[in-house]
Amino acid sequence: CFCTGCKKTESEIPVKPIDRTKLPRMYAENVTTLISDSGITRYRITTPVWYIYDKSSEPYWAFPKGVHLQRFDQSFHVDAEINCKKAYYYQVRQLWRLDGKVRMINLQGDMFESEQVYWNQRDQKIYSDSLIKITQRTKIITGLGFESNQTLTQYAIKKPQGIIPVSSAM
C-alpha cells in the first residue's frame, strides 16, 4: 500500500511586521557632538544615551538619561548652558522639551531651575509653565512660569512669588 500526503514538521510562526515608527533609526552611547548652522558651530551636546526616531509621525531625538547642552555665540563663547535628566528634540518644530531638574546658566552666571522647560529654537525663546527659580548674585527670584530669549538675558516671570525687597527711599 502506497500513501501520499503532507505532514508538517515545522510549526509556522506568524511574522509580525515591524512598526518602524516606534523603533529608533539610531542609538548611541556616551556621545559628544557639535552642531553647526551655516558653517558656524552653534551647539555642543553631551549625553550618555541618544535615540533618533526619524520614522515617527513627528521625527524626534530622545535623551532618556539626560543631556548637557552648550550654546555658542559667534566667537565660540558659551552664552547659555543647559542640564536636565531627560530631553526630547522635535526636529520639524525645532523644539526642545527638557524634563527633570532642568538647570540653565546664562553668560552672567544666573542659574535658572525648573522641572520642565521648552526651548523653541525657531522663535529663539525659552519658556515654562512650571515653578521657576532664578538665582542671581544678589537675589533669588521664584515664580510660576517664565519666558526668555534663548540666551536667558531678557526674561519675564509670569506669576512671581516670594518676598521682593522694596526700597523706602522715594
Backbone as CSV, one residue per row, in Angstrom:
resi,resn,N_x,N_y,N_z,CA_x,CA_y,CA_z,C_x,C_y,C_z
1,CYS,0.846,-1.166,0.000,0.000,0.000,0.000,0.888,1.224,0.000
2,PHE,0.583,2.097,-0.861,1.367,3.313,-1.010,0.513,4.504,-0.642
3,CYS,0.964,5.344,0.351,0.181,6.502,0.789,0.963,7.762,0.508
4,THR,0.265,8.726,0.002,0.904,10.028,-0.181,0.209,11.030,0.728
5,GLY,0.935,11.987,1.123,0.359,13.008,1.991,1.439,13.951,2.473
6,CYS,1.026,15.025,3.026,1.969,16.015,3.550,1.836,16.062,5.055
7,LYS,2.949,16.105,5.645,2.968,16.224,7.094,3.821,17.434,7.453
8,LYS,3.273,18.306,8.279,4.033,19.478,8.701,5.015,19.052,9.778
9,THR,6.247,19.344,9.523,7.265,19.025,10.518,7.687,20.261,11.303
10,GLU,7.449,21.424,10.750,7.800,22.666,11.442,6.531,23.451,11.720
11,SER,6.427,23.976,12.903,5.266,24.803,13.195,5.480,26.174,12.558
12,GLU,4.426,26.694,12.015,4.530,28.002,11.382,4.375,29.086,12.443
13,ILE,5.328,29.991,12.459,5.311,31.092,13.402,4.909,32.337,12.621
14,PRO,3.823,32.963,13.016,3.414,34.162,12.282,4.432,35.277,12.487
15,VAL,4.782,35.927,11.417,5.741,37.023,11.477,4.957,38.323,11.533
16,LYS,5.190,39.057,12.604,4.506,40.324,12.792,5.348,41.420,12.142
17,PRO,4.733,42.269,11.344,5.519,43.340,10.715,6.072,44.304,11.768
18,ILE,7.240,44.812,11.501,7.891,45.749,12.423,7.341,47.148,12.181
19,ASP,6.931,47.799,13.255,6.426,49.172,13.172,7.609,50.124,13.286
20,ARG,8.103,50.632,12.149,9.284,51.497,12.130,9.043,52.840,12.824
21,THR,7.781,53.213,13.038,7.521,54.490,13.705,7.881,54.436,15.185
22,LYS,8.017,53.217,15.723,8.315,53.064,17.151,9.734,52.585,17.423
23,LEU,10.533,52.432,16.368,11.910,51.983,16.527,12.872,53.110,16.181
24,PRO,13.932,53.256,16.957,14.903,54.305,16.615,15.726,53.907,15.390
25,ARG,16.043,54.893,14.572,16.956,54.669,13.446,18.389,54.592,13.970
26,MET,18.649,55.365,15.030,19.994,55.405,15.581,19.937,55.322,17.095
27,TYR,20.888,54.597,17.649,21.079,54.526,19.091,22.580,54.702,19.322
28,ALA,22.937,55.605,20.215,24.348,55.828,20.506,24.526,56.045,22.000
29,GLU,25.700,55.659,22.489,26.037,55.837,23.902,27.246,56.744,24.038
30,ASN,27.284,57.490,25.150,28.409,58.356,25.501,28.812,59.260,24.341
31,VAL,27.888,60.118,23.951,28.051,60.960,22.774,28.410,62.382,23.165
32,THR,29.349,62.961,22.437,29.597,64.396,22.438,29.649,64.802,20.973
33,THR,28.800,65.753,20.604,28.751,66.179,19.204,28.592,67.686,19.119
34,LEU,29.070,68.243,18.026,28.923,69.664,17.746,27.912,69.817,16.622
35,ILE,27.049,70.829,16.730,26.053,71.091,15.698,26.301,72.492,15.167
36,SER,26.387,72.589,13.835,26.650,73.891,13.228,25.458,74.344,12.402
37,ASP,25.415,75.646,12.169,24.394,76.256,11.332,25.111,77.249,10.422
38,SER,24.968,77.077,9.129,25.626,77.932,8.133,27.140,77.977,8.340
39,GLY,27.717,76.837,8.693,29.164,76.732,8.849,29.703,77.239,10.174
40,ILE,28.833,77.683,11.067,29.265,78.193,12.373,28.801,77.223,13.455
41,THR,29.730,76.783,14.309,29.375,75.870,15.391,28.479,76.604,16.384
42,ARG,27.283,76.042,16.627,26.300,76.687,17.499,26.095,75.955,18.828
43,TYR,26.199,74.614,18.813,25.862,73.828,19.998,26.829,72.673,20.200
44,ARG,26.995,72.303,21.469,27.683,71.061,21.837,26.706,70.277,22.694
45,ILE,26.460,69.030,22.288,25.566,68.151,23.033,26.393,67.003,23.595
46,THR,26.242,66.755,24.895,26.877,65.615,25.552,25.780,64.833,26.254
47,THR,25.743,63.509,26.006,24.687,62.684,26.587,25.146,61.244,26.727
48,PRO,24.663,60.539,27.760,25.005,59.119,27.895,24.265,58.242,26.877
49,VAL,23.043,58.647,26.459,22.245,57.843,25.518,21.468,58.776,24.592
50,TRP,21.492,58.449,23.292,20.801,59.272,22.289,20.090,58.355,21.302
51,TYR,18.780,58.553,21.158,17.974,57.828,20.172,17.482,58.826,19.128
52,ILE,17.415,58.400,17.871,16.796,59.208,16.824,15.655,58.402,16.224
53,TYR,14.449,58.958,16.333,13.247,58.345,15.763,12.858,59.154,14.527
54,ASP,13.331,58.744,13.368,13.094,59.515,12.149,11.846,59.090,11.382
55,LYS,11.257,57.943,11.712,10.072,57.459,11.012,8.785,57.739,11.783
56,SER,8.892,58.368,12.934,7.721,58.730,13.726,6.909,59.774,12.958
57,SER,5.622,59.908,13.284,4.800,60.917,12.607,5.378,62.315,12.824
58,GLU,6.014,62.526,13.967,6.781,63.737,14.218,8.194,63.308,14.617
59,PRO,9.148,63.351,13.667,10.511,62.888,13.969,11.100,63.614,15.187
60,TYR,11.797,62.829,16.031,12.362,63.440,17.237,13.613,62.693,17.687
61,TRP,14.372,63.372,18.534,15.517,62.785,19.218,15.105,62.597,20.666
62,ALA,15.571,61.527,21.293,15.272,61.270,22.702,16.578,61.098,23.474
63,PHE,16.633,61.710,24.632,17.778,61.629,25.532,17.253,61.157,26.885
64,PRO,16.974,59.856,27.040,16.304,59.366,28.251,17.155,59.403,29.511
65,LYS,18.465,59.568,29.376,19.334,59.627,30.558,19.953,61.008,30.737
66,GLY,19.312,62.000,30.149,19.762,63.370,30.346,20.636,63.885,29.234
67,VAL,20.858,65.193,29.295,21.674,65.854,28.282,22.330,67.090,28.891
68,HIS,23.518,67.387,28.407,24.215,68.633,28.732,24.391,69.344,27.397
69,LEU,23.855,70.563,27.315,23.882,71.295,26.062,24.515,72.656,26.283
70,GLN,25.414,73.024,25.398,26.029,74.347,25.448,25.711,75.066,24.145
71,ARG,25.308,76.335,24.251,25.046,77.158,23.083,26.194,78.146,22.953
72,PHE,26.734,78.293,21.726,27.879,79.173,21.482,27.446,80.433,20.742
73,ASP,28.100,81.564,21.074,27.898,82.774,20.287,28.822,82.704,19.068
74,GLN,28.871,83.773,18.280,29.661,83.733,17.044,31.170,83.706,17.297
75,SER,31.591,84.046,18.509,33.010,83.990,18.865,33.369,82.675,19.562
76,PHE,32.447,81.712,19.541,32.611,80.390,20.138,32.703,80.442,21.663
77,HIS,32.094,81.471,22.277,31.987,81.539,23.729,30.636,80.945,24.121
78,VAL,30.593,80.216,25.231,29.336,79.637,25.708,28.473,80.777,26.240
79,ASP,27.285,80.977,25.628,26.404,82.036,26.119,25.181,81.482,26.842
80,ALA,25.013,80.167,26.827,23.963,79.522,27.624,24.323,78.053,27.772
81,GLU,23.955,77.489,28.924,24.277,76.098,29.225,23.060,75.454,29.868
82,ILE,22.765,74.221,29.473,21.572,73.531,29.965,21.928,72.113,30.388
83,ASN,21.392,71.694,31.543,21.474,70.308,32.012,20.078,69.859,32.408
84,CYS,19.757,68.596,32.144,18.471,68.061,32.586,18.548,66.534,32.643
85,LYS,17.564,65.927,33.305,17.522,64.470,33.485,17.021,63.731,32.245
86,LYS,16.201,64.402,31.416,15.627,63.780,30.232,15.293,64.887,29.245
87,ALA,15.420,64.607,27.932,15.114,65.634,26.938,14.604,65.001,25.647
88,TYR,13.840,65.804,24.923,13.344,65.429,23.592,13.535,66.633,22.678
89,TYR,13.925,66.356,21.444,14.054,67.414,20.452,13.187,67.047,19.263
90,TYR,12.188,67.891,18.956,11.267,67.664,17.851,11.793,68.435,16.642
91,GLN,12.313,67.681,15.665,13.072,68.254,14.564,12.285,69.241,13.704
92,VAL,11.076,68.904,13.312,10.307,69.764,12.413,10.002,71.103,13.070
93,ARG,9.570,71.071,14.323,9.230,72.303,15.049,10.450,73.000,15.642
94,GLN,11.601,72.348,15.623,12.829,72.854,16.249,12.560,73.213,17.711
95,LEU,11.949,72.257,18.416,11.520,72.467,19.791,12.151,71.428,20.717
96,TRP,12.791,71.913,21.786,13.330,71.060,22.838,12.331,71.005,23.978
97,ARG,12.116,69.821,24.536,11.374,69.662,25.793,12.364,69.086,26.799
98,LEU,12.632,69.829,27.859,13.614,69.453,28.868,12.863,69.097,30.141
99,ASP,13.145,67.924,30.702,12.413,67.439,31.872,13.359,67.035,32.997
100,GLY,12.918,67.253,34.225,13.612,66.745,35.407,14.854,67.508,35.787
101,LYS,14.751,68.281,36.837,15.882,69.050,37.373,16.612,69.819,36.273
102,VAL,15.856,70.594,35.535,16.430,71.413,34.464,17.200,72.557,35.103
103,ARG,18.479,72.684,34.714,19.332,73.769,35.211,19.947,74.458,34.003
104,MET,19.752,75.767,33.940,20.275,76.550,32.827,21.088,77.709,33.390
105,ILE,22.209,78.005,32.757,23.076,79.094,33.218,23.340,80.013,32.039
106,ASN,23.158,81.336,32.267,23.435,82.290,31.195,24.846,82.852,31.336
107,LEU,25.205,83.742,30.433,26.553,84.311,30.395,26.901,85.095,31.659
108,GLN,25.887,85.684,32.334,26.122,86.435,33.573,26.249,85.524,34.792
109,GLY,26.047,84.225,34.612,26.136,83.292,35.730,24.827,83.091,36.465
110,ASP,23.728,83.690,35.986,22.415,83.475,36.602,21.994,82.029,36.342
111,MET,21.471,81.364,37.387,21.039,79.977,37.235,19.518,79.905,37.286
112,PHE,18.948,79.227,36.282,17.508,79.026,36.168,17.243,77.555,36.455
113,GLU,16.314,77.272,37.386,15.995,75.894,37.741,14.495,75.661,37.647
114,SER,14.113,74.541,37.030,12.705,74.187,36.886,12.606,72.692,36.637
115,GLU,11.393,72.156,36.660,11.191,70.731,36.376,10.884,70.461,34.911
116,GLN,10.389,71.491,34.198,10.124,71.313,32.777,10.270,72.650,32.060
117,VAL,11.019,72.632,30.971,11.278,73.839,30.198,11.202,73.488,28.713
118,TYR,10.692,74.423,27.924,10.668,74.285,26.468,11.586,75.333,25.860
119,TRP,12.271,74.930,24.789,13.154,75.844,24.074,12.795,75.767,22.602
120,ASN,12.197,76.830,22.090,11.828,76.897,20.684,12.958,77.597,19.946
121,GLN,13.754,76.822,19.219,14.896,77.396,18.510,14.452,78.277,17.347
122,ARG,13.347,77.921,16.705,12.858,78.714,15.573,12.498,80.123,16.027
123,ASP,11.795,80.242,17.161,11.403,81.550,17.697,12.460,82.137,18.629
124,GLN,13.493,81.377,18.922,14.578,81.779,19.816,14.049,82.167,21.195
125,LYS,13.124,81.332,21.722,12.504,81.567,23.027,12.642,80.338,23.919
126,ILE,12.805,80.576,25.212,12.786,79.536,26.231,11.636,79.877,27.162
127,TYR,10.825,78.869,27.529,9.654,79.162,28.356,9.244,77.941,29.172
128,SER,8.419,78.214,30.190,7.915,77.158,31.060,6.652,77.639,31.768
129,ASP,5.797,76.689,32.104,4.646,76.978,32.962,4.878,76.415,34.360
130,SER,6.005,75.779,34.580,6.352,75.170,35.867,6.966,76.210,36.809
131,LEU,7.156,75.800,38.055,7.830,76.637,39.040,9.245,76.928,38.545
132,ILE,9.662,78.183,38.624,10.997,78.591,38.187,11.714,79.279,39.343
133,LYS,12.984,78.978,39.484,13.826,79.627,40.495,15.029,80.189,39.756
134,ILE,15.230,81.487,39.886,16.356,82.146,39.230,17.280,82.665,40.317
135,THR,18.494,82.134,40.359,19.481,82.537,41.352,20.476,83.483,40.690
136,GLN,20.494,84.731,41.186,21.433,85.735,40.703,22.459,85.998,41.796
137,ARG,23.436,86.818,41.511,24.482,87.101,42.504,23.916,87.710,43.781
138,THR,22.910,88.574,43.662,22.410,89.300,44.832,21.016,88.894,45.286
139,LYS,20.327,88.051,44.525,18.968,87.699,44.917,18.517,86.401,44.264
140,ILE,17.423,85.871,44.817,16.770,84.690,44.262,15.341,85.089,43.927
141,ILE,14.934,84.793,42.701,13.583,85.117,42.239,12.868,83.801,41.952
142,THR,11.624,83.676,42.412,10.836,82.481,42.112,9.498,82.898,41.512
143,GLY,8.891,81.971,40.803,7.594,82.256,40.215,7.048,81.029,39.510
144,LEU,5.865,81.184,39.007,5.216,80.107,38.279,5.200,80.490,36.809
145,GLY,6.084,79.879,36.043,6.187,80.138,34.616,7.085,81.316,34.286
146,PHE,7.728,81.245,33.116,8.548,82.356,32.647,8.730,82.250,31.138
147,GLU,9.195,83.352,30.556,9.556,83.420,29.143,10.869,84.147,29.036
148,SER,11.715,83.717,28.088,13.030,84.325,27.950,13.499,84.240,26.507
149,ASN,14.481,85.084,26.171,15.181,84.876,24.909,16.087,83.660,25.102
150,GLN,16.681,83.132,24.029,17.412,81.875,24.168,18.776,82.016,24.841
151,THR,19.240,83.231,25.078,20.481,83.403,25.839,20.202,83.638,27.320
152,LEU,18.916,83.631,27.709,18.494,83.802,29.102,18.935,85.149,29.686
153,THR,18.947,86.177,28.846,19.358,87.500,29.321,18.188,88.473,29.439
154,GLN,17.098,88.210,28.742,15.894,89.042,28.827,14.732,88.108,29.113
155,TYR,14.196,88.205,30.340,13.156,87.261,30.720,12.098,87.935,31.579
156,ALA,10.942,87.281,31.634,9.833,87.753,32.459,9.227,86.556,33.168
157,ILE,8.979,86.704,34.467,8.318,85.660,35.250,6.824,85.934,35.198
158,LYS,6.042,84.914,34.859,4.596,85.094,34.693,3.894,85.392,36.020
159,LYS,4.125,84.587,37.035,3.485,84.786,38.344,4.575,84.770,39.416
160,PRO,5.192,85.932,39.680,6.261,85.988,40.689,5.747,85.577,42.062
161,GLN,6.614,84.952,42.846,6.271,84.526,44.194,7.391,84.923,45.139
162,GLY,7.080,84.956,46.425,8.104,85.205,47.427,8.144,86.648,47.868
163,ILE,9.138,86.986,48.661,9.300,88.325,49.210,10.234,89.094,48.299
164,ILE,9.784,90.255,47.855,10.606,91.110,46.994,10.908,92.379,47.768
165,PRO,12.183,92.640,48.053,12.537,93.842,48.825,12.261,95.107,48.010
166,VAL,11.691,96.127,48.672,11.386,97.401,48.027,12.061,98.498,48.841
167,SER,12.733,99.382,48.169,13.411,100.481,48.845,12.377,101.500,49.313
168,SER,12.529,102.030,50.559,11.578,103.007,51.095,11.944,104.435,50.681
169,ALA,13.108,104.630,50.107,13.521,105.967,49.669,12.795,106.340,48.389
170,MET,12.201,107.532,48.379,11.478,107.961,47.174,12.009,109.226,46.656
